[in-house]
Amino acid sequence: MSVILSDQDKLTVRTAAYGAVSLLAAAAAGTGSPHKVAAQGSIALHSATGLIGHVLAEKAEVGEVDGRSTAEIADRVLPALTAAMELLKKQAPEEAGNFRSTVLVAVEAATRTGKGEPGPVLTAMTDKITQALDAA
């Protein structure tokens, strides 16, 4: 791979991707399935390919993505998603689309853990994640 991201760049990417899954799990807490949401989303992230797949597969730290409320988590994760897209568009433009689609596949996997369509809470959070990705 010809693109080299710094350790800080990789941390930003990992924090954004895994943070999106954590945010969905927090939003799903009232549905009784946050563990399924987190598991399915994480599995999807591990299926990523290309540079993004390598970054997400590293056994390295993920930035702070927890909080006492969904709002606190969103305050960290949504800007991280935008920052990751901005970073990738600048330093690895060919991987920006890969990152976006990887996160959205993880979001879809995470929100399809129950029977039927995701409820309104997860649908709204999915929209917020998509907007953060597209804000860059």
Backbone torsions as a table, in degrees:
resi	resn	phi	psi	omega
1	MET	NA	131.7	-176.6
2	SER	-86.5	-20.9	-179.6
3	VAL	-86.0	128.9	177.6
4	ILE	-118.9	123.2	176.4
5	LEU	-101.7	143.7	177.2
6	SER	-69.7	166.2	176.9
7	ASP	-59.4	-38.0	178.5
8	GLN	-66.1	-39.9	177.4
9	ASP	-61.9	-44.3	179.0
10	LYS	-63.2	-40.2	177.8
11	LEU	-61.3	-41.6	178.5
12	THR	-61.1	-45.3	-179.3
13	VAL	-64.1	-47.9	179.9
14	ARG	-63.0	-43.4	-179.7
15	THR	-60.8	-43.5	-179.5
16	ALA	-64.8	-48.0	-176.3
17	ALA	-67.0	-53.0	-179.6
18	TYR	-70.3	-28.1	175.9
19	GLY	-65.6	-36.7	177.5
20	ALA	-61.0	-41.9	178.4
21	VAL	-67.1	-41.7	177.9
22	SER	-62.8	-38.9	178.7
23	LEU	-63.5	-43.2	177.0
24	LEU	-63.9	-40.7	178.9
25	ALA	-62.8	-40.2	178.1
26	ALA	-64.7	-40.9	179.4
27	ALA	-67.6	-27.6	-178.9
28	ALA	-84.6	-2.6	-175.5
29	ALA	-54.4	-35.5	180.0
30	GLY	-75.9	-12.1	-178.0
31	THR	-92.3	-10.5	-179.9
32	GLY	85.3	7.1	-177.7
33	SER	-129.4	33.8	-178.2
34	PRO	-64.2	-31.1	179.9
35	HIS	-68.8	-39.6	176.8
36	LYS	-65.2	-41.0	178.6
37	VAL	-59.8	-49.5	-179.0
38	ALA	-63.0	-43.4	-178.5
39	ALA	-64.4	-48.8	-178.0
40	GLN	-66.3	-40.0	177.5
41	GLY	-64.2	-42.3	179.5
42	SER	-66.0	-40.2	177.1
43	ILE	-60.3	-42.7	178.8
44	ALA	-63.1	-40.3	178.4
45	LEU	-62.9	-36.1	179.5
46	HIS	-71.1	-10.7	178.4
47	SER	-92.6	2.5	-179.2
48	ALA	-63.9	153.3	179.0
49	THR	-121.1	179.3	178.7
50	GLY	68.5	-163.4	-179.8
51	LEU	-57.6	-41.1	180.0
52	ILE	-61.4	-42.5	177.7
53	GLY	-59.6	-41.8	179.1
54	HIS	-65.9	-42.4	-179.7
55	VAL	-64.2	-44.9	-178.1
56	LEU	-70.4	-25.2	-178.8
57	ALA	-83.8	-13.1	-179.5
58	GLU	-60.5	141.3	174.8
59	LYS	-84.6	73.9	-177.0
60	ALA	-135.9	169.7	-175.9
61	GLU	-67.2	157.7	172.0
62	VAL	-118.8	141.5	-178.9
63	GLY	-64.5	177.6	-178.0
64	GLU	-64.8	113.8	179.1
65	VAL	-129.0	15.8	178.3
66	ASP	-109.0	172.5	-179.8
67	GLY	-175.6	172.8	-179.6
68	ARG	-82.5	-10.6	179.5
69	SER	-147.7	164.0	175.8
70	THR	-61.0	-36.4	179.6
71	ALA	-61.5	-42.5	178.4
72	GLU	-63.4	-41.0	178.9
73	ILE	-65.4	-44.1	179.3
74	ALA	-61.1	-37.1	179.1
75	ASP	-61.4	-25.9	178.2
76	ARG	-92.7	-43.9	-169.6
77	VAL	-77.2	-45.4	-176.4
78	LEU	-60.7	-45.4	174.8
79	PRO	-64.9	-31.7	178.1
80	ALA	-65.5	-37.7	177.2
81	LEU	-62.6	-44.8	178.2
82	THR	-64.5	-43.1	179.9
83	ALA	-62.4	-40.7	179.4
84	ALA	-64.3	-41.9	178.3
85	MET	-65.0	-42.4	178.5
86	GLU	-61.5	-45.1	179.8
87	LEU	-60.7	-47.1	-178.1
88	LEU	-68.5	-38.3	177.8
89	LYS	-61.2	-32.9	-179.0
90	LYS	-82.3	-45.3	-171.1
91	GLN	-100.3	-24.0	-179.3
92	ALA	-149.1	66.7	-173.0
93	PRO	-55.5	-31.4	179.4
94	GLU	-69.6	-15.0	180.0
95	GLU	-101.6	-9.8	-178.7
96	ALA	-62.0	-45.5	177.6
97	GLY	-64.7	-37.3	177.8
98	ASN	-62.7	-43.5	178.7
99	PHE	-62.8	-48.1	-179.3
100	ARG	-57.7	-49.4	-178.3
101	SER	-67.8	-34.1	177.3
102	THR	-62.7	-46.1	179.5
103	VAL	-64.3	-42.6	-178.5
104	LEU	-68.6	-33.1	174.3
105	VAL	-65.7	-42.5	178.1
106	ALA	-62.8	-40.0	178.2
107	VAL	-63.0	-45.3	179.7
108	GLU	-64.1	-43.7	178.1
109	ALA	-61.2	-41.0	-178.3
110	ALA	-67.2	-36.2	-175.6
111	THR	-87.2	-5.9	-179.7
112	ARG	-105.2	32.3	-177.2
113	THR	-82.1	-22.4	-178.5
114	GLY	-99.4	-169.6	177.3
115	LYS	-85.4	136.2	177.9
116	GLY	80.5	-162.2	-177.8
117	GLU	-78.4	156.7	175.3
118	PRO	-64.6	150.2	179.3
119	GLY	-73.2	177.0	-176.5
120	PRO	-63.8	-31.7	-179.8
121	VAL	-66.3	-48.2	179.8
122	LEU	-69.3	-33.9	177.0
123	THR	-64.2	-43.7	178.4
124	ALA	-63.7	-41.3	179.9
125	MET	-67.9	-37.1	175.6
126	THR	-59.7	-42.6	178.3
127	ASP	-61.8	-40.9	179.3
128	LYS	-65.2	-39.6	178.0
129	ILE	-64.4	-45.2	179.2
130	THR	-61.9	-42.8	178.2
131	GLN	-62.0	-39.6	178.8
132	ALA	-65.8	-39.3	177.6
133	LEU	-64.5	-38.4	-175.2
134	ASP	-85.6	-6.3	-178.6
135	ALA	-73.8	-17.7	-177.3
136	ALA	-76.2	NA	NA
